[in-house]
Amino acid sequence: MRQFLIILLLAFLVGCRVYQVDVSWPEVHPLGKDLTSFYPSVHISATDKQQKLREPKSVLTLRDVLALSLMQNPSLKVSAWSVRTGEAKIQQASRLPNPELETEFEAFDDQTDFSHAETPASVGGVETAIQLRYPIEFGGKRARRQTVAELEAKLLGWDYEAKRLDILTETTLAFIDVLQAQEQVTLNEELTRLSEQVLNMVKAKVEAGVLAYIEQVPAQIELADTQVSLERSRYHLQVSRQVLASTWGQSTPTFGRVEGRFETILPVPAVEQLIPRISVPELDRWQTEIGLHQAVIHLEKSSRVPNVSIGSGIKYFKADGNVAFVSSLSLPLPLWGRNQGAILAAKYNLQKAYEERATVEMKIHTNLSKAQSALASAEVTVLRLKSDVLPLAKSAFESTSEGHRIGKFTSLEVVNAQRTFFDFKREYINALTGYHRALAKVERLIGQPLNLQ
């Protein structure tokens, strides 16, 4: 009896120990790895919600906005708390089952009519038994349950890493949109100034009697149109700034402007060169995913082994005041149900995981091929516009403007040349935007910067 109680006490103390969870967060992928010192989301604490939001007020670079998003993005913090939840489940899975205290009363009297039975305290004979019962798990259930919980937490860690890369890409795309909007505003401001200069030049000739009033109308229409475009681009810039600020959880943007190497173009590798460089959580997680399904199979198989409950205590006989030591053993008999269905389902889920991994890999390769094609196309467009089209359009506009001063061209021809030149400049800005957006998507699909050697 004493030995049994000592064993139960030791088991109870072991089961009550604080389990130190040490879930290995996935290794940070190269994309944004240099920013890991900027974000504390992996090590968030209960006081995290009390931290004040940083409100940037200066000129921001891409590195600045990425660091802000990694530190303060609300959805990334939600993902980090999910991992912490998984760690808490590991602690729960590591606990030993609780012992049970069982009390039993037996009243007996051979001459008593039990249809009018009295309370146990008033009958002739009363037996009171007190036992301490403890369930013992066989088949390694606790260790396997803990392994399943650890692998589930690691999968949540992979989800966090995927979310981190998504936030980086989302922020980069928002940053590019702000850059584009700033360039469009600058372009429209320049176009408005030129339109005013052309109109003033035509007005001067009309007032001098050199040109008829009808020559002034195209310039007036062009100025009105450029002013509308300017207001529209300013509104688009305001919206783009709001979207960018939301990536780090700021409701109203406080930063001044953004600066980036908008016209920097990197050589685009062939898709065959990009595929071996793929390193993304969506693929890397499958080793853990498959390991989890294998662990679930082992856990379900261990359920076939029945658990045993043992007990020991004392029984008190009120009639004669004697005390007896009693022991008990409880063993389920798995005659029909041996968890066959759950084991089979776990095996099917493992085979399903292999197929899902192949599907995900094929999807990533397909999306990478599309993104690389878009990037290569945007690169060709940008280079052609910059080297061939824009210089010719600019030369034509300048020649037409000069010819108008000496009366060789009409104001309508000047307006048309100006519009053509600025339309190509606008197309150039859009092509640069398309290039950088495609670049961000390619880098997300391979999990690393394109220029990383």
Summary of the structure (lengths in Angstrom):
residues: 453
radius of gyration: 37.8
end to end distance: 69.6
largest distance: 137.6
contacts: 1325
relative contact order: 0.13
helix: 65%
strand: 9%
